């Protein structure tokens, strides 16, 4: 079931388009009819639960014909709706946008997970917080449906000492030690570093994760080797500049995590259509 915050956000999306009415819809007589949503290209489906919620909230019957997280073929029907023709027409665009965006993220994640998995089965592909404002929850959910790791959902998810925090926190080691002293025992601590020297210094503080940010492949290979030789037992994450084209090369280094902003900031929306029956 969708959390309350997600339901509220979806209704805000609908209100954005519909709050002042549908002046074109006012031209037609209200009747009960049916409609169907179909996909125009193969994809990993996501957003069906959200779309069904929108229609059901407005008193429209919604019947799912597929399941979120599954691969569906071109021209597959995914959702049938029945109710007021005025409501169906007014809500269709919002529904199509949610389906298209979420399925686009899920599909991109599924492809990335497959690429990394062929080279390094134990490496997790993760999302970042580079999402659309207001759409973070849905992007993260779509990514998980596509097989990726959500990473932190928001700023409260973990202590992540990025480079701009470190400008105010002395050395990487001391930053980790400060985070441990001031955080709950339940909080995971990750630190972002920009070179192998910083990685080794950070490792002395024993964070749960060291993130190698914007490392070239040779630099990342060296840093991972040095960390392991130094006895670092935490996770190593590679982030920054990872694309579908170079993902396999980074995965060959066998990091614990590869996080990719491109899975959300550059995800191509999947093309869906809506038709009145």
Secondary structure, DSSP 8 states (H G I E B T S, - for coil): ---HHHHHHHHHHHHHHHTT--TTGGGS---EEEEEEEESS-EE---HHHHHHHHHHTT-EEEESS-TTSEE-TT-EEEEEEEEHHHHHHHHHHHHHHHHHHHHHHHHHHHHHHHHHHH-TT-EEE--S---TT-HHHHHHHHHHTT-B---SSTTSSEEE-HHHHTTSSSHHHHHHHHHHHS-TT--EEEEESSHHHHHHHHTT--SEEEEES--HHHHHHHHHHHHHTT--SEEEEESS--TTTHHHHHTT--SEEE-THHHHT-----EEEEE-
